[in-house]
Amino acid sequence: MKDTVHQRDEILKDRFNHLIETCPVLDIKEEIKVEDFFRRVAVVVSDALEMSVDSVFKLLLEREQESSTALNAYLAIPHIAIQGENHFGILIARCRDGIEFSEAAPRVHAAFVLIGTRNERTFHLISLSAVAQIVQEEGFEEKWMAAESPQSLRDLVLSGRRKRQS
């Protein structure tokens, strides 16, 4: 079905699409604190990053303490820079009952975690722009909460309207 939608809408797949097609997706049911969320993220991505769970967790926590990555009460985009070159990854997460990021964002339901090396800064900005366009689409929040599975969340992001990089 996804391919049919892409063909119908003449959507060109770009690097962002390819990352979303293969990225980890967390679908969390219960309410959790941001520290618990970051621990779950670290467990999922540490092997691919060739880093310890504790190292990834510490980077996420330190970045959050600098300034909150919750953009509003619904959405957060935690992001960290890692050592090395030519690495960029995304993790998508939904928390049905909410992630407690702060008093201002006590129940974040959508999180896009971006992890990349410094030489991928330009693609980091392209990814931020893509996420911003997708989540601002009319009805996104309702569709996000209604999605039936991690694959449905992935498909929602893939089908989002946005300007694509050539």
Secondary structure by P-SEA (a helix, b strand, c coil): caaaaaaaacccccaaaaaaabbbbbbbcccccaaaaaaaaaaaccccccccaaaaaaaaaaaaaaccccccccbbbbbbccccccccbbbbbbbccccccccccccccbbbbbbbcccaaaaaaaaaaaaaaaaaccaaaaaaaacccaaaaaaaaaaccccccc
